């Protein structure tokens, strides 16, 4: 239900990064640490309407919930990125991000996704661009889920104890593009080559399985 007393949330950020190159600039490494303070953080929580915490909805008694302010939340993490150029046309790139967060009661917050990252090997010249990549997502165990997420069993897988949790997953993908002329570009993508079944964190929607995409682009 609507919450007429809801206030805007404000976020304050700070980050610190370091970048280093080596082996005649073939290797590049970057590390970034960040911290965010979220004031008046908005979360979904139990609520009351006309003094009652339940209502009759579609003929069933249902709990009342609304978006409310929870005081504050802290979000912090690290991003690690590195790349290596084997030659002018062939290079490798990887990046990983780990985010954690808690509210003023010490509970995990929904805003913090699990560990995620990607790795790719790339080939590029004047006409061709070819990439083979993998995307990774870590696990969030039931005891580490935000309380608002633990109450949504329909969004998650079930562990051996029957509790919802967000499982780890990865996909392997292929992308290529060929410049036929200055104006014409042909692209081909082969997504989720291993046909993994997965859901992005907190989405509740299963991602697409193995898929192909062929496109021709003309620039006027």
N, C-alpha and C positions, 0 to 999 in steps of 0.2 A: 504494500500500500504506500501511497505518498507520505513523506515525512515533512510537514511544514516547517519544522525546526532545523532542517538540514543546513549545515554551513559549508562554504567552499573549503576544499583542502588546499594546502600550500606545501610546496616541496622546495627544500634547500639542498643544493648539491655541491660537492667538492670532489675533485679527482686529482690524482698525481700520476704522471706517466714517465717512463724512461724508454728510450729507443737506442739500439746499438747495432752497428754494422760490422762485419768482419769478412775476411777472405776476399779482399778487394771489392767489397760491397756486394758480394754474391749472397751472403747470409744477412738477413735483417731480422732482428728480434725486438719486440715491443711488449712492455708490461705496463698495464694501467690498473691502479687501485682507485675505487670510487666509494663514496659514502653519500647517502641521501637521508635527510630528515623530513618525514612527512607529517605535517601538523594538521590536526582535525581529519585524519585519514577516514575515508569512507569505506564501510564494509556492510554486508548484509547481515542483519541480526534479528532476533525475536523482537516483537513490537506489540503495541496494543492499539486498538481502535475503539472509541467510545467506551474505554475502560475495560475492554475484553481482549484477551490474547488469542482468541479463536473467532472464526466467523463461519457461517454456512456458505459454502461455495460449491456450485453444481450439485447441491443436495448432500454434501459431505462437510462434516466439521473439520476445518483446516486451521493450522497455526498461522498466525499473523506475523509477517516479516516486513522489514523496510530497510532502506539504506540509512545508516546512522553514522555519526561521527564517533570515533573511538579514542580520541585524545591524540596520540602520536604513534608513529612507527619509524623504525630504523631499517634501512636497506643498504647493504654493503656487499662488495665483492671484488673480484679480480678478472681481468681479461688478459689472456696471453696469446700473442700472435707472432708467428714466424714464417719466413719465406726463404727459399733458396733458389737461386738462378743457376741451373746447370749450363745454360747457354743463353744467348739473346732471345731464343725462341721457346725454350723449355724451362719451366719453373714450377716449384712446389709451394703451396701455401696451406697453413693450418691456423686455426684460431679456436680458443676454448674460453668459455666464460662461466664463472661460478658466482652465484648470487645467493645471499642469505638475508633474512629479515625477521623482525619480531615486532609485536605491538607493545604498548605500555604495560600489558599484563604478562608479557613474556612468551606469548603464543606466536607460532609461525604465522606469517601473513601470506595471503593468496598471491600478492604481487610478486613474490619471489619464485621464479621457475626453477626447475632442476638444472644441473650442469648440462650445458649444451655446447656444441662446436661443429666444426666442419673442416675437412681436409680435401685438397684438390691438386691434381697434376694438370698442368695447362701447356698447350702448344699454340703459339701464335706466330703468324707471319703476315705478309701484306694482304693475303687473301683468305687464309684459313684461321679459324679460332676453334680449338678442340679442348674440351675439359671433361675429365672423369673425376667425380667428387663423391664424397660420403658425408652425410649429416648425422650427428650423434645427439642423443638426449639421454640424460641419466635418470635414475629411479628416485622417487620420493616414497619412502615407506609410510605405512599408515600412521605410525606414531609421530612422523615429521610433517604430516599434512596440517594445513591450517584448519582450525575447528570448523570454519564455514565450508571447507572442502570435504572434511570427513563425514559431513551430513549429506553428501550427494553421491550415494553409492551408484547411481545410474550413470555417472560420468566416468567411472574408473573400473579397472580390473579388480579382481578379488584375490587376496593372498591366501596362503594355506590355512589361515585362521578365520577366513570368511570376511575379512575387513577390506575396505577399498584402499587401493594404493595406485600410484602412477608408475607403471613399469618402464624400464629403459628400452630404447629402440634405436635403430639406425637404418639409413637407406643409402643405396648406391645409385648414382645417376650419371647419365652421359649427355653432354650438350655439344653442339657444333654449329658453326656458322661459316658460310662461304660467300665472299663478296664477288658476285657475278659481274658487276660493273659498278661505276660510281654511284648509281642510283638503285641498283637491284641487289638484294641480299637474301640468301636462302638459309633457313635455320631448321635444325632438326634436334629434338630432345627426346630422350628415353628415360623416363622417370621411374623410380622405385623398381629397379631392374630385378631385385630379388623377391619382389611382390610381398613385402612385409606388411602385416596389418598393424597399424598403430594409430594412436590419437595424440595430438599435441596437447600439452598440459592444460587441464581445466576447460578444454573445448567441448568435450562430450561428443565430438563428431569424428568418426573414423576417416582417416585420410584416404586419398585415392590409391588404388593398387597399381600394378604395372600399367604404364600408359605411354603413348607415343604422341608427339606433336610435330607437325611439319608446317612451316610457314614461309611465305614469300613476301618480302617487304620491298616496296618501291617508294623512294623518296623523291618528291617533286622538286 
